[in-house]
Amino acid sequence: MALRITVIGTGYLGATHAAAMAELGFEVLGLDVVPEKIAMLSAGRVPMYEPGLEELLSRHVAGLDGASGRLRFTTSWEEVADFGDVHFVCVNTPQKHGEYACDMSYVDAAFSSLAPLLTRPALVVGKSTVPVGSADRLAKLLAEQAPGEVELAWNPEFLREGFAVNDTLHPDRIVVGVGSERAEKLLREVYATPIAEGSPLVVTDFPTAELVKTSANSFLATKISFINAMAEVCEAAGGDVVKLAEAIGHDERIGSKFLRAGIGFGGGCLPKDIRAFMARAGELGADQALTFLREVDSINMRRRGHMVELAREAVGGGSFLGKRVAVLGAAFKPDSDDVRDSPALNVAGQIHLQGGQVTVYDPKGMANARLLFPTLGYADTALEAVRGADVVLHLTEWREFRELDPAELGSVTTSRILLDGRNALDPVKWREAGWVYRAMGRPTA
């Protein structure tokens, strides 16, 4: 009999995982405690922007025209417990308010709600990013509270926003932390299609599986902050960080990915994951091993302040009062509407607090940005955002912004000054249209 799968938590990770499991041929039941979210997903719509996800969802949600019917959603824990052979826990693990540590309350609540209802053999699989040691604790909870024969496995997610559908269906690796051959066998069955297509499967213990995601994110954050530290040196020495990155990127030991200097990283994963990693290392008595991550975080946050200073210089070096500042970008990265810990919005907010009249435009992130920063100005197009601006800041590297016509934008601004916070625009094109172009880490370029 074919495995039946449940997905607990239908946010960004859960909705993507549920749709992908249905695409792989499984009967899937998704659960969330928010009825409005369940209603939206049951209608084939997603509460976030992710390329290809809504189309994938619509192919499988029961009751939609032409859909396979393999995917349903519910708010009932009893229905989920009765339905599933394999239960994926995909709930959020945000940063604790006022602390570096990870907030495990959603994970704990999910396990506590599900465990007492599991009366038949099942595998519970954690996908949320958790502090190392959590799986051992949760395995004990299952052993104590589940009436049936229930095991735990840990299967970290590696989704990149903007590429989540492909990353789920064609993962570059599948990591499973298991405590038995049965658990490994079940997960091999779940991921049989991507494994057959060549996705490597790494089978390990609970602590190693938990460490993989935070280790990977810490490495990426370190690489980003390294090139941003080099940008600071280039600013001081008159160098060009883009050429520097190109040169060191040809070294195959280093590689060119994640070497674009700018205003740094943000989003719902990297910042909170490296902070939670530092906090957990301290609890384990290994805090000295990760002290370098404090500087990684510090460099990252410093880049935002540096962009604010560049903008202040651009409008005369004194005050932002009475100055109009256009900000192109609100999402923390392109192809996403996620504004959590967005460097772009952080810069916009800082300038606004210092008296600047800030107008923001983003192709997909406007609604979320308005919720987070309701006092900023917003425009429906890039052209409207820059109208009357004394300086234009490019802070999220959307393709739409690379294709803008500098001459058209220049015709409506007060001053043709562009600060490229992502080193992603063509300096020659903008300068030929009469703009002063300035990028971070390139004082003379």
Phi, psi and omega in degrees: 000137183293145178295144173247137190241140170242153177232117184259116187099115185241042171281210183304309181291310186295316180298318179295315182295319180298313180295322181292320178297322176294321178298327179281358173106004183269152168282127188230138174235120179260142180236141170213153181272357180258106184302324181297323179292319179297319179297318180295312181295323179293341176267004178083019180244151181245146183277011178216165176266120175212115185307126174087347186288316182296323178295318180296316180300314183295338179287343190230346184291127181302135177096348178271145182302128176076002182278157181289336181079008183280352186239124176229166180227151184208165170250005186264116176295322180298318179296318179296314181298320181288329187280317198269146168265325179233123182249115178266124178263115188234033184278167186284147173231078183287173174284139178297144181295123177078008179224166173279334190295161180278138176272109183267009188297323181289320178295312181299318180295320180297313180295319181293327179286323186277316190307311185294346184264354184274091185265351179234166182307134181203160174242123175261128185240116176280130174244344180296152177277115188232160175295142180301136184106343181295321184297318178301317179295317182288329175297321178294320178300315178298316181298324182279325191254339182274125180292329183270184179276098188237132178243164177244146168224158176238127188224082187300150178264150179229042184284137171257126179299135185098342180226020191296321182296311179295321181294333179276319182280330182227065185293147178282346169195153175239121181249128178230123172264118186228161178243004181202162176293327180298315180297317178298318181298317180296318181288328173297325178290317179300316186259024184303319183294306178296327177296318179296330180279354176113001178293125180294140176250122178252114180259127186211189178270174182301307185300319181295317179299320179292327183282339187299311184295313182292327177294314180298314180294325178294321178295315180296317179298321179295319180294319179295314181292330177299311183290332176287329173294320177295328176296322177297319178294319178298321177301317183285327187259354181081025179269182181236107186293333178293315177292324177299314180296320178299316183293313182285336180292339177287345175286116186295341176288340183254307181078158187267348183289145179063029177243031176260113180290150179179216183270009170095183185263159177206212179092183185273000185243293190305307184299311185286331180291318181289329178290317178296325179296316177298316181297317182291322178299322177296318179296328181274356182081016181243031185297330180295333180296334186241017179299333179297335181292336175297320178288324175303313180294319181295315177301316182300313181291328180296329182297325180294315178297325180294322178295322177299318179294319177299320179294321179297316177300320184294330181263014174123351174086352181260259184249156173276353183302128180079001181262141179259126183238124177262133179241117177265104180123134175229324179293155182288342177205163179289165180059035179205152173252016184280120181248011179297127180047043182284122176302322181299312181290327178298315178296314179301317180295319179298316181295320178298317180295336179268012171103357180285148174269103188257130174238127186248142169224136175216138183300328185229343190263011188295315183298314180294323179296318179299322179295322185277320182232072185293342184273351176284159173274149180227145179234155183276346179217164176296322181298317179292325181296322185271356182300120178078009185285143174274336176206146179245128179250124176262109192237351173225127193274060175292146176302322180305323181286328177291336183262005179295153177267108183301325181293318179297316179295319181298334182289345183244355180274161173281318178228141178268076178236122181241126173252115183266099182280002180233003181048043187242350181264163182272107183302320183298314181300316183286321180291324178296335178270011174091013181270146165276115183253128180225129178236158183286132180079013181222063186296336183245357185287000000 
